[in-house]
Amino acid sequence: MQQRPPIYLVDMTAQQTEILQTVLHFVGESYLTVNIDDLSTHVNQSLPLAVIFSNQDNNLSAIANDFPKVPFISLSGEVDNIHSNHIGMLNLPIVYSELTQLLHYCQTFQNPQHQLNKANKYLISSLVGKGLRIQEIRYLVEQVAESNANVLVLGESGTGKEVVARAIHEVSNRSKGPFVPVNCGAIPAELLESELFGHEKGAFTGAFSARKGRFELAEGGTLFLDEIGDMPMPMQVKLLRVLQERTFERVGGTKSLQADVRIIAATHRHLEDMIIAGTFREDLFYRLNVFPIEKPALRDRQEDIPLLLQELLSRLEVEHKATLRFTQRALESLMQHSWPGNIRELSNLLERLLILHSNKIIDINELPVKYRYLDEQGEMVEHIQYNPEEEALLERDALSGMFGDTPILSDESDEESQGFLGNLPAEGMNLKNKLVEFEMEMIRQAIDSQDGVVSHAAELLSMRRTTLVEKMKKYGLNKEG
């Protein structure tokens, strides 16, 4: 993917430069610190994505006037005679959503085919990311929003399908109407009809008064049918009728009510397979699948993880009254994870870290073991999920062929123990894995020989106690072996 132009940092104090360089590096934007006298030369050589100007001497107006095609962002101070290329002001401390919105405006400023409208502003803040997949989704949402076409949002659990649905609603002409979500899998089948269409008084036992359903509550707005794949077959027939005729009746009622509602459905299931299995109606599928949007799994958009981390943190910080910072190694390690729980898993991890390490900098060793894909030097490591009990048996089997019956820390002479590693097999071996097994066995024997006293074992292995503790955590070892 072609890299975006750099951001020029002009007329900054040392502190402002350091703050901006840190933030821009974190969000993946390239930057260049430029002296104000050399700005013209740099602009002529390469048009920047933006110029962030500290405006210490209140001379932004004159500078911006000299470069009408360059978008400017002021960092501080009042701006007189604001020009059309003055995109906005960035306040300190920097807020992620403000920065990304301003950079998006700078990008659209240089592309006259795009207008800075409500849709652009909302989509960039709600559908977070800069990868091609999320950019495509923002484009699809913007295109379908102004129509009344039914939308089917597909994607694994935890990918944020409701976020897409809300984005469609917010940038459509129905945004002033209600957004009403219904989880079709969370409502018992016998209650789902009443929940969707409402009921009249006395329609069934317990119906002591008339009640509006979700279709009526969503009048003039959007009805979001989440987990549509869990809807029972009898209800699928009734929903199909509403989609075809745009009318419905309450349970126990005879009066037809109009359904001026935009339908957005979502599912993590493969509806085509359910059609073949006879558990989902084909005609309903084609009614819902007018405009499909697939939300990618987090493992397919790992370049967005730093931005998502910052966005989720900004929401969780308020609740926990604490914050976190991540080292580059920790970020790179998280970007190697497959994220089976998607964004929901990422959010849960952040909440856990906020509880355990509030207001701290998170490095590799602060991450749970399952998220460690790099070692302390930032090198990739073999990622193994350790179960101490199962691994103990597997380890002994593996070590029996590698070490024989000779203990590594034995009292035998060098002559007797020099061949404990054996010969190199003719078919070769994975040296990295063997070294890991070798290290594990040495640690285990050192701890056993010192009766479980970790500090003594560390001295025996000529390493710091904290280093040994981290290696024990990494390999799933404990004092009892």
Secondary structure, DSSP 8 states (H G I E B T S, - for coil): ------EEEES--HHHHHHHHHHHHHTT--EEEE-GGGHHHHHHH---SEEEE--TTS-HHHHHHH-TTS-EEE-SS--SS--TTEEEE--SS--HHHHHHHHHHHHHHT-TTS---HHHHHHHHHS---SHHHHHHHHHHHHHHTS---EEEE--TTS-HHHHHHHHHHTSTTTTS-EEEEETTTS-HHHHHHHHH-B-TTSSTT--S-B--HHHHTTTSEEEEETGGGS-HHHHHHHHHHHHHSEE--BT----EE---EEEEEESS-HHHHHHHTSS-HHHHHHHTTEEEE---GGG-GGGHHHHHHHHHHHHHHHHT--EEE-HHHHHHHTTS--TTHHHHHHHHHHHHHHHSTTEEE-GGGS-GGG--B-TTS-B-------HHHHHHHHHHHHHHHHTT--TT-SS-HHHHTTTT----TT---HHHHHHHHHHHHHHHHHHHTTT-HHHHHHHTTS-HHHHHHHHHHHT--TT-
